[in-house]
Amino acid sequence: MPPLRDSNAVQALQVVPFFANLPDEHATELAKSLVPRRFAPGQVIFHLGDPGGLLYLISRGKVKISHTTTEGQEVVLAILGPGDFFGELALLDDAPRSATAVALEATETWTLHREEFMHYLMDNPDFALHVLKTLARHIRRLNTQLADIFFLDLPGRLARTLLQLAEQYGTYTTEGTVINLSLTQTDLAEMTGATRVSVNKALGRFRRAGWIRVTGRQVTVIDREALQGMIVVSGGEA
């Protein structure tokens, strides 16, 4: 296996919270099990209900994780970019996929089979505890998303989404925090459970107030406190 591939695989593995604190020698050994996979724009990586068994680590591109309601409405659970991962639940319970994953642009990933993950988990009790803590943080994030749907209006949900994206993908500059993801209004609408038209209006409001700047598909957060204020006003508390 070429040294460059080994190095890239180890780096991809260590950005995943599950594996972030692995000793270097353990990460190097586990990384040998990673397999590269590529997806074209619009290609479905897996459907809701498909068999699980693989963890995906994104090295390049953008992936949408979504769920479709019985009425046919698509709800975006997350839009992920380089350094993110998905499919982790299938590593633990081997159950069918709980959402659909689609490549939004040319995407490169590394994949890890469930058997390799479980073998390492059973041999390392401290690692098992770390996985439980990571899953607890994941559940807390989902609880926040669920509460937002019930208690925040659209401007509040959009403000929270932009702040979360800025926190996760932001690059700090003298002019604000640039969100390093190519985002369409449709992406934001699906992430906030709204229509593209209503998101367009809310973005216009934020832009006119000087809270954000939109250049093409790139959003820069200029006034974080003002956006945070929208969450407090619409939800009653941050």
N, C-alpha and C positions, 0 to 999 in steps of 0.2 A: 504494500500500500504506500503510495507516494507520501513523503513527509509533508508536503503542502496540504494534501487532503487531510492528513491526520490533524494538522494544526487548525485547519478550518472547522473540522468536525468538533474538536475539543472546545473551540471558541463558541460554536453554536450551542453546544451542550451546556456550557457554564453560564449562559445568559438566562437559562430557564430556572425559575425559582426552585424547582425540585432539586436541581443539581448545582446550584450556585456555590454551595459551600463544600463541595466534594474535594478531597485531597487531589492534587494534580495527578498522582499516579492512578487513582481510581477513575478520574475523568478520562484520562488517556486510554485506559483499558475499556471503559464503557463506550467511548467514542468509536472504537473499532467496529461496533455493531451498527453504527449509523449508515443509512443508505440514502444517497441523493435522489430526489425526485423533482421533476420540473412540470409546470402546468402552464397552458396557454391562457390568454385573457378570456374570461367567460367560461373556462372549463370547470366542471363540477368535480371537486376533490372527493367528497362523499355526500350522500343524501341522508336526511333524517330517516332513521330506521335501518340503515345499512349496518352490516357487522362491523364491530370496532376492532381494536387490536393494534393500532399504530398511533404513536405520538408524532406530531409534525412540528419541526422547528423552522421558522422562516428565516432564510438568509437574504432573500431579495424578493421584492414585489409586495402585493397587497391582497389580503384574503378577507372575504366577508363571511361571518358566521350568522346564520339567520334561522328563523322558525316561521312556518306558514300556519296561520290559524285555520280553523275549519271553514271560515268564510272566505279563505283565499288571500287574506291580507298578510304580506310579508313583514315580519318584525325583525330588525337587525339587532342582534345581541352584541356584536362587536365588529369593528373593522381593525384588522391586525396588519402590522408591518414588520420589517426586519427586526430580529431580536425577540419577536413574540412567538408563542407556541399555542397549539390547540390540539384537541383530541385526547387530553390527559385523563378524562374520566374513564375512557375505555381501557386505560392501562390498569385500572384498579378493579373494575367489576366485570369486564369483558361483555358488557351489555351492548345492545344496538346503539348507534349514534343518536344523540339527543337533539341534534340540529343539523343543518346543511352547511357545507363549506364550499365557497366558490372563489376561484382566483379572479380578482378584478383587473389584474394586469399580469404580464409575464412574471411568473413566480417560481423561485427556487427554494426547495426545502430539504431538510434532512429528516429521515424518519427512523424511529426506534420501535422495534417489535415489543409487544407486551411480555413475551417470554423472557427477553433479556432484562426488562425492567423488574419483573417480579423476582427473578433469580437474584438480582442485586439487592432488592428490598428485603428478602428473607435472610440474606447473609449479613445485613447491616441494620440492626435495631435502631441505632441513632438516626439513620437515614429515614426509617419509617416514621419516627416522631416528627422529623422535619417535613415530611410529606403531609402529615395530618395538619400541621400548622399552616402550610401553604393552602390546603383545601379550605381551612377555616377562613382565611382571608378572602378566598374566592367566593365563599357563601356570603360573607358580609357584603361584598361588592354587589352580588345579585340581589340581596335584600334591599340595598340602597336603590338599585334600578327599579325594583318593584314598587317601593315607596314613592319614587318619583312619578310613576305612572298615575298613582292615585291622588297625590297631594300637591303636585306642581303643575302649573299651567304651562303652555308651550314655551313662552319666553324663559321661564325658570328651567325647564328641561333642557332647552337649547343652551342656556348659559352653563348649566352643570356639565353638559356634554363637551362643550368647547373647553371648559376648564380642565376636565379630565383628560382630554386629548392633548392639551398643552402640557399637562403634568407628565403624561406618558411619552409624548413624542416631541416635546417642545425643545427648541434651541433658543436660548436667551440672547437677545441683541439689545442695542441701545434704544431701538424703536419698539420693543415689545418681545413677546414670545412667539416664535414662528412654529406653527404646527407642521411637522415634516411628514405629512401625508397628503396625497392628492385626493381632495374631498369634493364631491359634487353635492348639489343641493338635495338630490335624491338620496344620497348616502346619509346626509344629516336628517332628512325627513324620516327615513326608515329607522334611524337610531333613536329618534325621539317620539316615534309613534304619531307622526303628523303628515300632512300633505306637503308636497314640494312648494306649492303656492304660499302656504302659511309660513313655511320656513324662510322663503324668499322675503316675505314681509318682515319677519322678526330679525333676519340678518340685516335688512335695510335699516331697521330701527337702531340696531346696535352700531352699525357703520356710521349713521348720521350723528349718533351721540359721541362718536370718537372712541368707542370701546374696543372695536376690532377694525382690521383692514383686510379686505378680500382682494386678492390679485389672482385672477384666473381661478384655479382650484386650490389655492393656498390661502390659509387663514392665519392672520397674526393677531394675537390677543394683546391689546394695548393697555386696557384698564381692567385688571383682574378684580379689583375691589368692587367696581361697578357691576361686573357680572355676578360676583358673589352676592351682591346686594339684591339682584333679581331673584336669587334662590330664596333669600330670607323673606322678601316681600311676597312672593307667590306661594311659598310653602309654610310660612310662619316661623321656621327656624332653619338654620343651615344644616 
